[in-house]
């Protein structure tokens, strides 16, 4: 029995000896589980300029109705109600629009029921002699019944513009006068146009002190222009008009003679 215990004691001595102070190095600390400081930098795109894209914002199809609002009114011109006038009602959404046209009755009254609310532009005309100087623009409530009375102006007959050289004309010195003769008319879309009148007879009239160097009655050329050579006899304003095809005299806007 004694001989069997010796190895165990010896082994225990070795183990104890190995655990003596200073015989074993300190173990390293366990790795930290806390998240490390990030070294990633968030990119800054504030100074990046994106290239433009051609086109425009898409707007769904614009319509005037059906809706719960209505528009009505009258169309009248210089001589009262304009029967048969064309009234165009446009509903505006951004840069897009939708339009409908109706004809005024003999008494100039018109109406467009069952429309949507929104921004509107309304104008009227009567080809070939009447149109509006500017359309009516307004906002219509979704259930509003709005009255819009439209005023038309006469846009017909000849119109003249004049230019003189030298400008201003000099007393006792020859000057060249050019008058553009156009005929005003309103087309089927309500646009007033002034078209040059060729082959028209033009004659000067007025109370101003002018002396002509040639015939007074001349004929307009292909561009609607009539020309005269004349001399101003006295300084100051010298009224002058032109009659086209024997019609009423049309005043010319000329500078005072000097």
C-alpha positions as CSV (number, residue, x, y, z in Angstrom):
1,X,0.0,0.0,0.0
2,X,2.8,2.5,0.8
3,X,4.5,1.8,-2.6
4,X,1.3,2.6,-4.4
5,X,0.8,6.1,-2.8
6,X,4.2,7.4,-3.8
7,X,3.4,8.3,-7.4
8,X,0.2,10.0,-6.4
9,X,2.0,12.2,-3.9
10,X,4.7,13.0,-6.4
11,X,2.2,13.9,-9.0
12,X,0.3,16.1,-6.5
13,X,3.5,17.8,-5.7
14,X,4.2,18.6,-9.3
15,X,0.7,20.0,-9.8
16,X,1.0,22.1,-6.7
17,X,4.4,23.2,-7.7
18,X,3.0,24.3,-11.1
19,X,0.4,26.5,-9.3
20,X,3.0,28.3,-7.2
21,X,2.7,32.1,-7.3
22,X,4.4,33.6,-10.3
23,X,4.6,30.4,-12.2
24,X,1.6,31.1,-14.5
25,X,1.3,34.3,-16.7
26,X,-2.0,36.3,-16.3
27,X,-4.6,35.5,-18.9
28,X,-5.4,38.2,-21.5
29,X,-8.8,40.0,-21.0
30,X,-11.7,38.8,-23.1
31,X,-12.5,40.7,-26.3
32,X,-14.9,43.7,-25.9
33,X,-18.4,43.2,-27.2
34,X,-19.1,47.0,-27.5
35,X,-19.4,48.2,-31.1
36,X,-16.3,49.9,-32.3
37,X,-16.2,53.5,-33.5
38,X,-17.3,53.7,-37.2
39,X,-14.7,55.0,-39.6
40,X,-17.3,55.3,-42.5
41,X,-18.0,58.9,-43.7
42,X,-21.5,59.7,-44.9
43,X,-21.3,61.1,-48.5
44,X,-22.5,64.7,-49.0
45,X,-24.5,65.1,-52.2
46,X,-25.8,68.6,-51.6
47,X,-23.4,70.1,-54.1
48,X,-24.2,67.6,-56.8
49,X,-26.1,69.1,-59.7
50,X,-28.4,66.7,-61.5
51,X,-28.7,67.1,-65.3
52,X,-32.1,68.4,-66.5
53,X,-34.6,66.2,-68.3
54,X,-36.5,67.3,-71.3
55,X,-40.3,67.4,-71.2
56,X,-42.8,68.7,-68.7
57,X,-44.9,67.4,-65.8
58,X,-47.6,65.1,-67.1
59,X,-51.1,66.4,-66.2
60,X,-54.1,64.0,-66.6
61,X,-56.4,65.0,-69.4
62,X,-58.2,68.2,-68.6
63,X,-62.0,68.4,-69.0
64,X,-64.6,71.0,-68.5
65,X,-67.3,68.7,-67.1
66,X,-69.4,67.0,-66.0
67,X,-69.6,68.9,-62.7
68,X,-72.0,70.7,-60.4
69,X,-71.2,74.4,-61.4
70,X,-72.6,76.5,-64.2
71,X,-71.7,79.6,-66.2
72,X,-74.1,82.0,-68.0
73,X,-74.3,85.5,-69.1
74,X,-74.7,87.9,-72.1
75,X,-72.6,89.0,-75.0
76,X,-73.0,92.6,-76.1
77,X,-71.3,95.0,-78.4
78,X,-71.4,98.7,-79.5
79,X,-75.0,98.3,-80.7
80,X,-76.4,96.2,-77.8
81,X,-76.8,92.5,-77.7
82,X,-74.6,90.5,-80.1
83,X,-76.9,87.7,-81.2
84,X,-75.0,84.6,-82.6
85,X,-71.7,85.5,-80.9
86,X,-69.4,82.6,-80.3
87,X,-68.5,82.1,-76.6
88,X,-65.5,80.0,-75.7
89,X,-65.2,78.6,-72.2
90,X,-61.7,77.3,-71.2
91,X,-60.9,75.5,-68.0
92,X,-57.2,76.0,-67.1
93,X,-55.1,73.4,-65.1
94,X,-51.4,74.4,-65.1
95,X,-50.3,74.8,-68.7
96,X,-53.1,72.6,-70.0
97,X,-56.6,73.5,-70.8
98,X,-59.9,72.2,-72.2
99,X,-62.5,74.3,-74.0
100,X,-66.0,74.2,-75.3
101,X,-67.8,76.7,-77.5
102,X,-71.4,77.7,-77.5
103,X,-73.4,80.3,-79.5
104,X,-75.3,83.1,-77.9
105,X,-79.0,83.4,-78.7
106,X,-80.6,86.3,-80.6
107,X,-80.7,88.2,-77.4
108,X,-77.0,87.7,-76.7
109,X,-77.6,85.2,-73.8
110,X,-75.5,82.1,-73.4
111,X,-75.1,79.4,-70.8
112,X,-72.9,76.4,-70.0
113,X,-74.3,74.2,-67.3
114,X,-72.8,71.2,-65.5
115,X,-69.1,72.2,-65.5
116,X,-66.3,71.5,-62.9
117,X,-64.9,74.1,-60.6
118,X,-61.5,75.7,-61.2
119,X,-59.8,78.5,-63.0
120,X,-61.5,79.7,-66.2
121,X,-60.9,82.0,-69.2
122,X,-64.0,83.1,-71.1
123,X,-64.1,85.2,-74.3
124,X,-66.5,85.9,-77.1
125,X,-66.5,87.2,-80.7
126,X,-68.6,87.7,-83.7
127,X,-66.8,87.2,-87.0
128,X,-66.0,89.3,-88.9
129,X,-66.6,92.5,-87.0
130,X,-66.5,92.1,-83.2
131,X,-64.1,90.7,-80.6
132,X,-63.0,91.3,-77.0
133,X,-60.0,93.4,-76.0
134,X,-59.2,90.8,-73.2
135,X,-60.8,87.7,-71.9
136,X,-62.6,87.3,-68.5
137,X,-60.4,85.2,-66.1
138,X,-61.8,84.0,-62.8
139,X,-62.1,81.1,-60.4
140,X,-65.3,79.1,-60.3
141,X,-66.4,77.2,-57.2
142,X,-67.3,73.5,-57.5
143,X,-71.0,74.3,-57.0
144,X,-71.1,77.9,-58.0
145,X,-73.6,79.4,-60.6
146,X,-71.7,82.4,-62.0
147,X,-72.9,85.1,-64.3
148,X,-70.3,86.4,-66.8
149,X,-71.3,89.3,-69.0
150,X,-69.0,89.8,-72.0
151,X,-68.4,93.1,-73.7
152,X,-67.3,93.1,-77.4
153,X,-65.7,95.9,-79.4
154,X,-66.0,96.7,-83.0
155,X,-63.0,95.5,-85.1
156,X,-63.7,96.2,-88.7
157,X,-63.0,98.5,-91.6
158,X,-59.8,100.3,-92.6
159,X,-57.0,101.5,-90.3
160,X,-54.1,103.7,-91.2
161,X,-50.6,104.3,-89.7
162,X,-48.3,107.0,-91.0
163,X,-44.5,107.7,-91.1
164,X,-42.8,110.9,-92.2
165,X,-39.2,111.7,-93.1
166,X,-37.6,113.8,-91.9
167,X,-39.2,113.4,-88.5
168,X,-40.3,116.0,-87.5
169,X,-40.9,117.6,-90.9
170,X,-39.2,120.9,-91.4
171,X,-40.9,124.1,-92.5
172,X,-40.4,124.9,-96.2
173,X,-38.5,121.6,-96.7
174,X,-39.8,118.6,-98.7
175,X,-40.9,115.6,-96.7
176,X,-41.9,112.0,-97.7
177,X,-45.1,110.7,-96.2
178,X,-45.9,107.0,-96.2
179,X,-49.3,105.7,-95.0
180,X,-50.0,102.0,-94.4
181,X,-53.6,101.0,-95.2
182,X,-55.0,97.8,-93.6
183,X,-58.4,96.3,-93.3
184,X,-59.4,94.9,-89.9
185,X,-61.4,91.7,-89.5
186,X,-62.1,89.0,-86.9
187,X,-61.4,85.4,-88.0
188,X,-63.3,82.3,-87.2
189,X,-61.3,81.8,-84.0
190,X,-61.9,85.3,-82.6
191,X,-58.5,86.7,-83.6
192,X,-58.5,90.3,-84.9
193,X,-56.2,90.8,-87.8
194,X,-55.2,93.9,-89.9
195,X,-54.5,92.8,-93.4
196,X,-52.8,95.2,-95.9
197,X,-55.1,96.6,-98.6
198,X,-53.6,96.8,-102.1
199,X,-55.1,98.8,-104.9
200,X,-57.1,101.1,-102.7
201,X,-57.6,104.8,-103.5
202,X,-56.1,107.1,-100.9
203,X,-56.6,110.9,-100.7
204,X,-55.3,113.4,-98.2
205,X,-57.6,115.9,-96.5
206,X,-57.2,118.2,-93.5
207,X,-56.9,121.8,-92.3
208,X,-53.1,121.8,-92.0
209,X,-50.8,124.0,-94.0
210,X,-49.4,121.5,-96.5
211,X,-48.3,121.7,-100.1
212,X,-48.3,118.6,-102.3
213,X,-45.6,118.1,-104.9
214,X,-47.8,115.6,-106.9
215,X,-51.3,114.3,-107.2
216,X,-53.4,114.0,-104.1
217,X,-55.2,110.8,-105.0
218,X,-52.8,107.8,-105.1
219,X,-53.2,104.0,-105.1
220,X,-51.8,101.7,-102.5
221,X,-49.1,99.2,-103.6
222,X,-49.0,95.5,-103.0
223,X,-48.0,96.1,-99.4
224,X,-50.9,98.5,-98.7
225,X,-48.7,101.6,-98.7
226,X,-49.6,105.0,-100.2
227,X,-46.8,107.7,-100.7
228,X,-46.8,111.4,-101.1
229,X,-44.2,114.2,-101.2
230,X,-45.3,117.3,-99.4
231,X,-44.0,120.4,-97.7
232,X,-45.1,121.9,-94.4
233,X,-45.8,125.6,-94.8
234,X,-46.0,126.7,-91.1
235,X,-44.5,125.4,-87.8
236,X,-46.6,123.7,-85.1
237,X,-49.3,121.1,-85.4
238,X,-50.7,120.6,-88.9
239,X,-53.7,118.2,-88.9
240,X,-53.8,115.8,-91.8
241,X,-56.1,112.9,-92.6
242,X,-56.5,110.3,-95.3
243,X,-59.7,109.0,-97.0
244,X,-59.6,105.4,-98.2
245,X,-61.9,104.5,-101.2
246,X,-64.0,107.6,-100.6
247,X,-64.7,106.7,-96.9
248,X,-64.7,108.9,-93.9
249,X,-61.3,110.7,-93.2
250,X,-59.0,108.8,-90.9
251,X,-56.7,111.1,-88.9
252,X,-52.9,110.6,-89.2
253,X,-50.7,110.9,-86.2
254,X,-47.9,113.2,-87.3
255,X,-45.4,115.2,-85.3
256,X,-45.5,119.0,-85.3
257,X,-43.7,120.8,-88.0
258,X,-40.5,122.6,-86.9
